[in-house]
Amino acid sequence: MGYRVAIVGATGNVGREMLNILDERQFPADEVVALASRRSVGREVSLGDRTLKVKALEDYDFKGIDIALFSAGAAASKEWAPRAAAAGAVVIDNSSYFRMFEDVPLIVPECNADAIAGYTRRGIIANPNCSTAQLVVALKPLHDVARIKRVVVATYQSTSGAGNEAMNELFNQTKAIYVNDPVEPQKFTKQIAFNVIPHIDAFMEDGYTKEEWKMMAETKKILDPKIKLTATCVRVPVFVGHAEAVNIEFETPLDADQAREILRQAPGVMVVDKREAGGYVTPVECVGDYATFVSRIRDDATVENGLSLWVVSDNLRKGAALNAIQIAELLGRRHLKKAA
């Protein structure tokens, strides 16, 4: 007997990836319900070779649903996730709304699987920010060996992280530039085609953006509150795939060769680190893959016990949909245990 699963936000980029990954990983679901806002009712989405018709979230009561995967934004999660949990579903929420609640576990299965037991307090589990998810997958095995003191990270985040409209803006601006049409930013604050924008989410009083704050706060919650982290988050003209330049300072010595071997054995990590032209992974190569790729592993001689890394992952997958499905799998193995 399998689970009854609801996908909230099924017509969005992440919702569609959730459906793809449920099928790819043969998640034991007897029924999958596709939900979105009323304006999407009747639209069709794919689950393998099956077609699902979208139902209205506003009219759905979640009765009998075992797992509800939310990817419809913070406002929808704030309103509907507690209702789904009250109806008996375990909610796995991809929005930012619940991540820093003390009674909501924030889970990356490769990093803090045991924390999932805390879901019983609210019936809600939070999925981290896309840039945080791939970062902590790379940091965790190194932290276990040498204890991380400080991380400095610069991100190179694709437009898909900002939704369909953002991807369309990159496409339309690129076409416009080639035919000398005017370029007018709409989703972004500045031109995104052939440009980079050091601004993701709202600015905070201290000068950091909320995206940068999320990386700091979420890394502490997932891995260790003692880790110091500073981030600069940048939007780049790429459709899918986030990259990060990561500098790490450890409490004890850990050289590049040791780190390379540790990462090769780490769950969810793929090391591609040849010190030659093309011996590294770029965003276009990670699209559709489950792994978090680590390249350019090298010693940092400017600090004691320092390393630098290049980390790349499909933000729609490990950064969002895949991590959510992995949480659902973990939940099933350890707690729900309904499916054979």
Contacts in CASP RR format, 6 or more apart in sequence:
PFRMAT RR
TARGET T0000
AUTHOR 0000-0000-0000
METHOD contacts of the structure
MODEL  1
MGYRVAIVGATGNVGREMLNILDERQFPADEVVALASRRSVGREVSLGDR
TLKVKALEDYDFKGIDIALFSAGAAASKEWAPRAAAAGAVVIDNSSYFRM
FEDVPLIVPECNADAIAGYTRRGIIANPNCSTAQLVVALKPLHDVARIKR
VVVATYQSTSGAGNEAMNELFNQTKAIYVNDPVEPQKFTKQIAFNVIPHI
DAFMEDGYTKEEWKMMAETKKILDPKIKLTATCVRVPVFVGHAEAVNIEF
ETPLDADQAREILRQAPGVMVVDKREAGGYVTPVECVGDYATFVSRIRDD
ATVENGLSLWVVSDNLRKGAALNAIQIAELLGRRHLKKAA
1 30 0 8 1.000
1 338 0 8 1.000
1 339 0 8 1.000
1 340 0 8 1.000
2 28 0 8 1.000
2 29 0 8 1.000
2 30 0 8 1.000
2 338 0 8 1.000
2 339 0 8 1.000
2 340 0 8 1.000
3 27 0 8 1.000
3 28 0 8 1.000
3 29 0 8 1.000
3 30 0 8 1.000
3 66 0 8 1.000
3 67 0 8 1.000
3 332 0 8 1.000
3 336 0 8 1.000
3 338 0 8 1.000
3 339 0 8 1.000
4 29 0 8 1.000
4 30 0 8 1.000
4 31 0 8 1.000
4 33 0 8 1.000
4 64 0 8 1.000
4 65 0 8 1.000
4 66 0 8 1.000
4 67 0 8 1.000
5 22 0 8 1.000
5 27 0 8 1.000
5 29 0 8 1.000
5 31 0 8 1.000
5 32 0 8 1.000
5 33 0 8 1.000
5 65 0 8 1.000
5 66 0 8 1.000
5 67 0 8 1.000
5 68 0 8 1.000
5 69 0 8 1.000
5 328 0 8 1.000
6 32 0 8 1.000
6 33 0 8 1.000
6 35 0 8 1.000
6 60 0 8 1.000
6 62 0 8 1.000
6 65 0 8 1.000
6 67 0 8 1.000
6 68 0 8 1.000
6 69 0 8 1.000
6 84 0 8 1.000
6 89 0 8 1.000
7 15 0 8 1.000
7 18 0 8 1.000
7 19 0 8 1.000
7 32 0 8 1.000
7 33 0 8 1.000
7 34 0 8 1.000
7 35 0 8 1.000
7 69 0 8 1.000
7 71 0 8 1.000
8 35 0 8 1.000
8 36 0 8 1.000
8 57 0 8 1.000
8 68 0 8 1.000
8 69 0 8 1.000
8 70 0 8 1.000
8 71 0 8 1.000
8 72 0 8 1.000
8 76 0 8 1.000
8 80 0 8 1.000
8 84 0 8 1.000
9 15 0 8 1.000
9 35 0 8 1.000
9 36 0 8 1.000
9 57 0 8 1.000
9 70 0 8 1.000
9 71 0 8 1.000
9 72 0 8 1.000
9 76 0 8 1.000
10 16 0 8 1.000
10 18 0 8 1.000
10 19 0 8 1.000
10 34 0 8 1.000
10 35 0 8 1.000
10 36 0 8 1.000
10 40 0 8 1.000
10 45 0 8 1.000
10 52 0 8 1.000
10 54 0 8 1.000
11 34 0 8 1.000
11 36 0 8 1.000
11 40 0 8 1.000
11 43 0 8 1.000
11 45 0 8 1.000
11 54 0 8 1.000
12 36 0 8 1.000
12 71 0 8 1.000
12 163 0 8 1.000
12 164 0 8 1.000
13 160 0 8 1.000
13 161 0 8 1.000
13 163 0 8 1.000
13 164 0 8 1.000
13 167 0 8 1.000
13 316 0 8 1.000
14 71 0 8 1.000
14 94 0 8 1.000
14 316 0 8 1.000
14 320 0 8 1.000
14 321 0 8 1.000
15 69 0 8 1.000
15 71 0 8 1.000
15 321 0 8 1.000
16 45 0 8 1.000
16 46 0 8 1.000
17 316 0 8 1.000
17 317 0 8 1.000
17 320 0 8 1.000
17 321 0 8 1.000
17 322 0 8 1.000
18 69 0 8 1.000
18 71 0 8 1.000
18 321 0 8 1.000
18 324 0 8 1.000
18 325 0 8 1.000
19 32 0 8 1.000
19 34 0 8 1.000
19 45 0 8 1.000
19 46 0 8 1.000
19 47 0 8 1.000
19 48 0 8 1.000
19 52 0 8 1.000
20 46 0 8 1.000
20 48 0 8 1.000
20 321 0 8 1.000
21 27 0 8 1.000
21 317 0 8 1.000
21 321 0 8 1.000
21 322 0 8 1.000
21 325 0 8 1.000
22 29 0 8 1.000
22 32 0 8 1.000
22 47 0 8 1.000
22 325 0 8 1.000
23 47 0 8 1.000
23 48 0 8 1.000
25 325 0 8 1.000
25 329 0 8 1.000
27 325 0 8 1.000
27 328 0 8 1.000
27 329 0 8 1.000
28 339 0 8 1.000
28 340 0 8 1.000
32 47 0 8 1.000
32 52 0 8 1.000
33 52 0 8 1.000
33 55 0 8 1.000
33 60 0 8 1.000
33 65 0 8 1.000
34 45 0 8 1.000
34 47 0 8 1.000
34 52 0 8 1.000
34 53 0 8 1.000
34 54 0 8 1.000
34 55 0 8 1.000
35 54 0 8 1.000
35 55 0 8 1.000
35 56 0 8 1.000
35 57 0 8 1.000
35 60 0 8 1.000
36 43 0 8 1.000
36 54 0 8 1.000
36 55 0 8 1.000
36 56 0 8 1.000
36 57 0 8 1.000
36 72 0 8 1.000
37 56 0 8 1.000
37 57 0 8 1.000
37 58 0 8 1.000
37 72 0 8 1.000
38 56 0 8 1.000
38 58 0 8 1.000
38 59 0 8 1.000
40 54 0 8 1.000
41 54 0 8 1.000
41 55 0 8 1.000
41 56 0 8 1.000
42 53 0 8 1.000
42 54 0 8 1.000
42 55 0 8 1.000
43 53 0 8 1.000
43 54 0 8 1.000
44 51 0 8 1.000
44 52 0 8 1.000
44 53 0 8 1.000
44 54 0 8 1.000
45 51 0 8 1.000
45 52 0 8 1.000
45 54 0 8 1.000
46 52 0 8 1.000
57 72 0 8 1.000
57 76 0 8 1.000
57 80 0 8 1.000
61 87 0 8 1.000
62 68 0 8 1.000
62 83 0 8 1.000
62 84 0 8 1.000
62 87 0 8 1.000
62 88 0 8 1.000
62 89 0 8 1.000
63 87 0 8 1.000
64 87 0 8 1.000
64 88 0 8 1.000
64 89 0 8 1.000
65 84 0 8 1.000
65 87 0 8 1.000
65 88 0 8 1.000
65 89 0 8 1.000
66 89 0 8 1.000
66 90 0 8 1.000
66 336 0 8 1.000
66 338 0 8 1.000
67 89 0 8 1.000
67 90 0 8 1.000
67 92 0 8 1.000
67 328 0 8 1.000
67 331 0 8 1.000
67 336 0 8 1.000
68 81 0 8 1.000
68 84 0 8 1.000
68 89 0 8 1.000
68 90 0 8 1.000
68 91 0 8 1.000
68 92 0 8 1.000
69 92 0 8 1.000
69 94 0 8 1.000
69 324 0 8 1.000
69 325 0 8 1.000
69 328 0 8 1.000
70 76 0 8 1.000
70 77 0 8 1.000
70 80 0 8 1.000
70 81 0 8 1.000
70 84 0 8 1.000
70 91 0 8 1.000
70 92 0 8 1.000
70 93 0 8 1.000
70 94 0 8 1.000
70 95 0 8 1.000
71 94 0 8 1.000
71 95 0 8 1.000
71 320 0 8 1.000
71 321 0 8 1.000
71 324 0 8 1.000
72 80 0 8 1.000
72 95 0 8 1.000
73 94 0 8 1.000
73 95 0 8 1.000
73 97 0 8 1.000
74 95 0 8 1.000
74 96 0 8 1.000
74 97 0 8 1.000
76 95 0 8 1.000
77 93 0 8 1.000
77 95 0 8 1.000
77 97 0 8 1.000
77 98 0 8 1.000
78 97 0 8 1.000
81 91 0 8 1.000
81 93 0 8 1.000
81 97 0 8 1.000
81 98 0 8 1.000
81 124 0 8 1.000
82 122 0 8 1.000
82 124 0 8 1.000
84 91 0 8 1.000
85 91 0 8 1.000
85 122 0 8 1.000
85 123 0 8 1.000
85 124 0 8 1.000
88 123 0 8 1.000
90 119 0 8 1.000
90 123 0 8 1.000
90 124 0 8 1.000
90 125 0 8 1.000
90 331 0 8 1.000
90 336 0 8 1.000
91 123 0 8 1.000
91 124 0 8 1.000
91 125 0 8 1.000
92 125 0 8 1.000
92 127 0 8 1.000
92 324 0 8 1.000
92 327 0 8 1.000
92 328 0 8 1.000
92 331 0 8 1.000
93 124 0 8 1.000
93 125 0 8 1.000
93 126 0 8 1.000
93 127 0 8 1.000
94 127 0 8 1.000
94 320 0 8 1.000
94 321 0 8 1.000
94 324 0 8 1.000
96 129 0 8 1.000
96 214 0 8 1.000
98 104 0 8 1.000
98 122 0 8 1.000
98 124 0 8 1.000
98 126 0 8 1.000
99 106 0 8 1.000
99 126 0 8 1.000
99 128 0 8 1.000
99 129 0 8 1.000
99 214 0 8 1.000
99 217 0 8 1.000
99 218 0 8 1.000
99 221 0 8 1.000
100 106 0 8 1.000
100 217 0 8 1.000
100 218 0 8 1.000
100 221 0 8 1.000
101 122 0 8 1.000
101 126 0 8 1.000
103 118 0 8 1.000
103 121 0 8 1.000
103 122 0 8 1.000
104 121 0 8 1.000
104 122 0 8 1.000
104 124 0 8 1.000
104 125 0 8 1.000
104 126 0 8 1.000
105 112 0 8 1.000
105 115 0 8 1.000
105 116 0 8 1.000
105 117 0 8 1.000
105 118 0 8 1.000
105 119 0 8 1.000
105 125 0 8 1.000
105 126 0 8 1.000
106 112 0 8 1.000
106 115 0 8 1.000
106 126 0 8 1.000
106 127 0 8 1.000
106 128 0 8 1.000
106 218 0 8 1.000
106 221 0 8 1.000
106 222 0 8 1.000
107 113 0 8 1.000
107 115 0 8 1.000
107 116 0 8 1.000
107 125 0 8 1.000
107 126 0 8 1.000
107 127 0 8 1.000
107 128 0 8 1.000
107 222 0 8 1.000
107 323 0 8 1.000
107 327 0 8 1.000
107 330 0 8 1.000
108 128 0 8 1.000
108 133 0 8 1.000
108 136 0 8 1.000
108 137 0 8 1.000
108 140 0 8 1.000
108 222 0 8 1.000
108 323 0 8 1.000
109 116 0 8 1.000
109 323 0 8 1.000
109 326 0 8 1.000
109 327 0 8 1.000
109 329 0 8 1.000
109 330 0 8 1.000
110 137 0 8 1.000
110 140 0 8 1.000
110 266 0 8 1.000
110 267 0 8 1.000
110 268 0 8 1.000
111 136 0 8 1.000
111 137 0 8 1.000
111 140 0 8 1.000
111 222 0 8 1.000
111 223 0 8 1.000
112 222 0 8 1.000
112 223 0 8 1.000
113 330 0 8 1.000
113 334 0 8 1.000
116 125 0 8 1.000
116 327 0 8 1.000
116 330 0 8 1.000
116 331 0 8 1.000
116 334 0 8 1.000
116 335 0 8 1.000
117 334 0 8 1.000
117 335 0 8 1.000
119 125 0 8 1.000
119 331 0 8 1.000
119 335 0 8 1.000
125 327 0 8 1.000
125 331 0 8 1.000
127 133 0 8 1.000
127 320 0 8 1.000
127 323 0 8 1.000
127 324 0 8 1.000
127 327 0 8 1.000
128 136 0 8 1.000
128 214 0 8 1.000
128 218 0 8 1.000
128 222 0 8 1.000
128 319 0 8 1.000
128 323 0 8 1.000
129 211 0 8 1.000
129 214 0 8 1.000
129 215 0 8 1.000
129 218 0 8 1.000
129 319 0 8 1.000
130 157 0 8 1.000
130 161 0 8 1.000
130 242 0 8 1.000
130 315 0 8 1.000
130 319 0 8 1.000
130 320 0 8 1.000
131 155 0 8 1.000
131 157 0 8 1.000
131 211 0 8 1.000
131 214 0 8 1.000
131 215 0 8 1.000
131 231 0 8 1.000
131 233 0 8 1.000
131 242 0 8 1.000
131 244 0 8 1.000
131 315 0 8 1.000
131 319 0 8 1.000
132 214 0 8 1.000
132 215 0 8 1.000
132 218 0 8 1.000
132 219 0 8 1.000
132 222 0 8 1.000
133 313 0 8 1.000
133 318 0 8 1.000
133 319 0 8 1.000
133 320 0 8 1.000
133 323 0 8 1.000
134 242 0 8 1.000
134 244 0 8 1.000
134 292 0 8 1.000
134 311 0 8 1.000
134 312 0 8 1.000
134 313 0 8 1.000
134 315 0 8 1.000
134 318 0 8 1.000
134 319 0 8 1.000
135 151 0 8 1.000
135 153 0 8 1.000
135 215 0 8 1.000
135 219 0 8 1.000
135 244 0 8 1.000
135 246 0 8 1.000
135 311 0 8 1.000
136 218 0 8 1.000
136 219 0 8 1.000
136 222 0 8 1.000
136 223 0 8 1.000
137 266 0 8 1.000
137 268 0 8 1.000
137 269 0 8 1.000
137 292 0 8 1.000
137 313 0 8 1.000
137 318 0 8 1.000
138 246 0 8 1.000
138 263 0 8 1.000
138 266 0 8 1.000
138 269 0 8 1.000
138 292 0 8 1.000
138 294 0 8 1.000
138 309 0 8 1.000
138 311 0 8 1.000
139 148 0 8 1.000
139 151 0 8 1.000
139 219 0 8 1.000
139 223 0 8 1.000
139 246 0 8 1.000
139 248 0 8 1.000
140 223 0 8 1.000
140 266 0 8 1.000
141 262 0 8 1.000
141 263 0 8 1.000
141 265 0 8 1.000
141 266 0 8 1.000
141 269 0 8 1.000
142 148 0 8 1.000
142 248 0 8 1.000
142 250 0 8 1.000
142 254 0 8 1.000
142 259 0 8 1.000
142 262 0 8 1.000
142 263 0 8 1.000
142 307 0 8 1.000
143 223 0 8 1.000
143 224 0 8 1.000
143 227 0 8 1.000
145 254 0 8 1.000
145 258 0 8 1.000
145 262 0 8 1.000
146 250 0 8 1.000
146 251 0 8 1.000
146 252 0 8 1.000
146 253 0 8 1.000
146 254 0 8 1.000
146 305 0 8 1.000
147 250 0 8 1.000
147 251 0 8 1.000
147 252 0 8 1.000
148 223 0 8 1.000
148 224 0 8 1.000
148 227 0 8 1.000
148 248 0 8 1.000
148 249 0 8 1.000
148 250 0 8 1.000
148 251 0 8 1.000
149 227 0 8 1.000
149 228 0 8 1.000
149 249 0 8 1.000
149 250 0 8 1.000
149 251 0 8 1.000
150 227 0 8 1.000
150 228 0 8 1.000
150 229 0 8 1.000
150 248 0 8 1.000
150 249 0 8 1.000
151 219 0 8 1.000
151 227 0 8 1.000
151 228 0 8 1.000
151 229 0 8 1.000
151 230 0 8 1.000
151 246 0 8 1.000
151 247 0 8 1.000
151 248 0 8 1.000
151 249 0 8 1.000
152 229 0 8 1.000
152 230 0 8 1.000
152 231 0 8 1.000
152 246 0 8 1.000
152 247 0 8 1.000
153 215 0 8 1.000
153 229 0 8 1.000
153 230 0 8 1.000
153 231 0 8 1.000
153 232 0 8 1.000
153 244 0 8 1.000
153 245 0 8 1.000
153 246 0 8 1.000
153 247 0 8 1.000
154 231 0 8 1.000
154 232 0 8 1.000
154 233 0 8 1.000
154 234 0 8 1.000
154 244 0 8 1.000
154 245 0 8 1.000
155 200 0 8 1.000
155 215 0 8 1.000
155 231 0 8 1.000
155 232 0 8 1.000
155 233 0 8 1.000
155 234 0 8 1.000
155 242 0 8 1.000
155 243 0 8 1.000
155 244 0 8 1.000
156 196 0 8 1.000
156 234 0 8 1.000
156 236 0 8 1.000
156 238 0 8 1.000
156 242 0 8 1.000
156 243 0 8 1.000
156 244 0 8 1.000
156 245 0 8 1.000
156 283 0 8 1.000
157 200 0 8 1.000
157 211 0 8 1.000
157 233 0 8 1.000
157 234 0 8 1.000
157 235 0 8 1.000
157 236 0 8 1.000
157 241 0 8 1.000
157 242 0 8 1.000
157 315 0 8 1.000
158 235 0 8 1.000
158 236 0 8 1.000
158 238 0 8 1.000
158 239 0 8 1.000
158 240 0 8 1.000
158 241 0 8 1.000
158 242 0 8 1.000
158 283 0 8 1.000
158 315 0 8 1.000
159 166 0 8 1.000
159 167 0 8 1.000
159 169 0 8 1.000
159 170 0 8 1.000
159 192 0 8 1.000
159 235 0 8 1.000
159 237 0 8 1.000
159 238 0 8 1.000
159 239 0 8 1.000
160 166 0 8 1.000
160 167 0 8 1.000
160 239 0 8 1.000
160 240 0 8 1.000
160 241 0 8 1.000
160 315 0 8 1.000
160 316 0 8 1.000
161 242 0 8 1.000
161 315 0 8 1.000
161 316 0 8 1.000
162 187 0 8 1.000
162 188 0 8 1.000
162 200 0 8 1.000
162 235 0 8 1.000
165 186 0 8 1.000
165 187 0 8 1.000
166 187 0 8 1.000
166 188 0 8 1.000
166 192 0 8 1.000
167 239 0 8 1.000
169 185 0 8 1.000
169 186 0 8 1.000
169 187 0 8 1.000
169 188 0 8 1.000
169 192 0 8 1.000
170 192 0 8 1.000
170 193 0 8 1.000
170 237 0 8 1.000
170 239 0 8 1.000
171 239 0 8 1.000
173 183 0 8 1.000
173 185 0 8 1.000
173 191 0 8 1.000
173 192 0 8 1.000
173 193 0 8 1.000
174 193 0 8 1.000
174 194 0 8 1.000
174 237 0 8 1.000
175 181 0 8 1.000
176 182 0 8 1.000
176 183 0 8 1.000
176 193 0 8 1.000
177 183 0 8 1.000
177 193 0 8 1.000
177 194 0 8 1.000
183 191 0 8 1.000
183 193 0 8 1.000
185 191 0 8 1.000
185 192 0 8 1.000
188 197 0 8 1.000
188 235 0 8 1.000
189 197 0 8 1.000
189 199 0 8 1.000
190 197 0 8 1.000
192 235 0 8 1.000
192 237 0 8 1.000
193 237 0 8 1.000
194 237 0 8 1.000
195 237 0 8 1.000
196 234 0 8 1.000
196 235 0 8 1.000
196 236 0 8 1.000
196 237 0 8 1.000
197 234 0 8 1.000
197 235 0 8 1.000
198 232 0 8 1.000
198 233 0 8 1.000
198 234 0 8 1.000
199 209 0 8 1.000
199 235 0 8 1.000
200 209 0 8 1.000
200 211 0 8 1.000
200 212 0 8 1.000
200 233 0 8 1.000
200 234 0 8 1.000
200 235 0 8 1.000
201 209 0 8 1.000
201 210 0 8 1.000
201 211 0 8 1.000
201 214 0 8 1.000
201 233 0 8 1.000
202 209 0 8 1.000
202 210 0 8 1.000
203 209 0 8 1.000
203 210 0 8 1.000
204 210 0 8 1.000
204 213 0 8 1.000
208 216 0 8 1.000
208 231 0 8 1.000
209 233 0 8 1.000
211 231 0 8 1.000
211 233 0 8 1.000
212 230 0 8 1.000
212 231 0 8 1.000
212 232 0 8 1.000
212 233 0 8 1.000
215 229 0 8 1.000
215 231 0 8 1.000
215 233 0 8 1.000
216 229 0 8 1.000
216 230 0 8 1.000
216 231 0 8 1.000
219 227 0 8 1.000
219 229 0 8 1.000
220 226 0 8 1.000
220 227 0 8 1.000
220 229 0 8 1.000
236 243 0 8 1.000
238 283 0 8 1.000
238 284 0 8 1.000
240 283 0 8 1.000
240 287 0 8 1.000
240 314 0 8 1.000
240 315 0 8 1.000
240 316 0 8 1.000
241 283 0 8 1.000
241 284 0 8 1.000
241 286 0 8 1.000
241 287 0 8 1.000
241 312 0 8 1.000
241 313 0 8 1.000
241 314 0 8 1.000
241 315 0 8 1.000
241 316 0 8 1.000
242 283 0 8 1.000
242 312 0 8 1.000
242 313 0 8 1.000
242 315 0 8 1.000
242 319 0 8 1.000
243 282 0 8 1.000
243 283 0 8 1.000
243 310 0 8 1.000
243 311 0 8 1.000
243 312 0 8 1.000
244 310 0 8 1.000
244 311 0 8 1.000
244 312 0 8 1.000
245 308 0 8 1.000
245 309 0 8 1.000
245 310 0 8 1.000
246 308 0 8 1.000
246 309 0 8 1.000
246 310 0 8 1.000
246 311 0 8 1.000
247 300 0 8 1.000
247 306 0 8 1.000
247 307 0 8 1.000
247 308 0 8 1.000
247 309 0 8 1.000
248 300 0 8 1.000
248 306 0 8 1.000
248 307 0 8 1.000
248 308 0 8 1.000
248 309 0 8 1.000
249 300 0 8 1.000
249 303 0 8 1.000
249 304 0 8 1.000
249 305 0 8 1.000
249 306 0 8 1.000
250 305 0 8 1.000
250 306 0 8 1.000
250 307 0 8 1.000
251 305 0 8 1.000
252 305 0 8 1.000
253 305 0 8 1.000
254 305 0 8 1.000
254 306 0 8 1.000
254 307 0 8 1.000
255 299 0 8 1.000
255 307 0 8 1.000
256 297 0 8 1.000
256 298 0 8 1.000
256 299 0 8 1.000
256 307 0 8 1.000
259 297 0 8 1.000
259 307 0 8 1.000
259 309 0 8 1.000
260 271 0 8 1.000
260 273 0 8 1.000
260 297 0 8 1.000
263 269 0 8 1.000
263 271 0 8 1.000
263 294 0 8 1.000
263 297 0 8 1.000
264 271 0 8 1.000
268 290 0 8 1.000
268 291 0 8 1.000
268 292 0 8 1.000
268 318 0 8 1.000
269 291 0 8 1.000
269 292 0 8 1.000
269 293 0 8 1.000
269 294 0 8 1.000
270 281 0 8 1.000
270 289 0 8 1.000
270 291 0 8 1.000
270 292 0 8 1.000
270 293 0 8 1.000
270 294 0 8 1.000
271 293 0 8 1.000
271 294 0 8 1.000
271 295 0 8 1.000
271 297 0 8 1.000
272 279 0 8 1.000
272 280 0 8 1.000
272 281 0 8 1.000
272 293 0 8 1.000
272 294 0 8 1.000
272 295 0 8 1.000
273 279 0 8 1.000
273 280 0 8 1.000
273 294 0 8 1.000
273 295 0 8 1.000
273 296 0 8 1.000
273 297 0 8 1.000
274 280 0 8 1.000
279 295 0 8 1.000
280 295 0 8 1.000
280 296 0 8 1.000
280 310 0 8 1.000
281 293 0 8 1.000
281 295 0 8 1.000
281 310 0 8 1.000
281 312 0 8 1.000
282 312 0 8 1.000
283 312 0 8 1.000
285 293 0 8 1.000
285 312 0 8 1.000
286 293 0 8 1.000
286 312 0 8 1.000
286 313 0 8 1.000
286 314 0 8 1.000
287 314 0 8 1.000
288 314 0 8 1.000
288 317 0 8 1.000
289 313 0 8 1.000
289 314 0 8 1.000
289 317 0 8 1.000
290 314 0 8 1.000
290 317 0 8 1.000
290 318 0 8 1.000
290 322 0 8 1.000
291 313 0 8 1.000
291 318 0 8 1.000
292 311 0 8 1.000
292 312 0 8 1.000
292 313 0 8 1.000
292 318 0 8 1.000
293 311 0 8 1.000
293 312 0 8 1.000
293 313 0 8 1.000
294 309 0 8 1.000
294 310 0 8 1.000
294 311 0 8 1.000
295 309 0 8 1.000
295 310 0 8 1.000
295 312 0 8 1.000
296 308 0 8 1.000
296 309 0 8 1.000
296 310 0 8 1.000
297 307 0 8 1.000
297 308 0 8 1.000
297 309 0 8 1.000
298 307 0 8 1.000
298 308 0 8 1.000
299 306 0 8 1.000
299 307 0 8 1.000
299 308 0 8 1.000
300 306 0 8 1.000
300 307 0 8 1.000
300 308 0 8 1.000
313 319 0 8 1.000
314 322 0 8 1.000
332 338 0 8 1.000
332 339 0 8 1.000
END
